């Protein structure tokens, strides 16, 4: 499966939440998340090539989640595999032994909503600000990926979010750039 997503910066978080309620979006849960992002030591300046794996260890409440994201040829689609893990410290050490290094740390407050096949997150990222992230899981073919992206962009348009507010970079890349100016 592909995770097809689009994110945008938002100015007024409460206004967007009100619009989500009016559109019938169902709130799932508000959570705090801490993400440690690992990449191979050889990768410079967080310039992740197509086909490269990025590993994330997410702490969320009393759970630790290991995620592998593989970049496709499109910044809006990633192969994503996840599993729960028992000991995040041991996994961190294993990754280091395999040639990965922790490159970025992200702390966020996330409100998750759903509507139809979309997952909608309102995120407050420490040091980055407020964002909306909309994603759809899609089959790994061009037609379905494009249909998912079109659905997401139509939804963002309903929220009156302009294309100028779209953020093409991932949170980890934005955080890396801020921390390495």
Secondary structure, DSSP 8 states (H G I E B T S, - for coil): -EEEEEEEE-S-HHHHHHHHHHTT-EEEEEEEEEEEEEEETT--TT---TT-EEEEEEEETTEEEEEEEEE-SSTTEEEEEEEEES-HHHHHHHHHHTTEEEEEEEEEEEEEEEETTEEEEEEEETTTEEEEEEEEEE-SSHHHHHHHHHHHHHHHHHTT--GGGEE-S-HHHHHHHHHT-
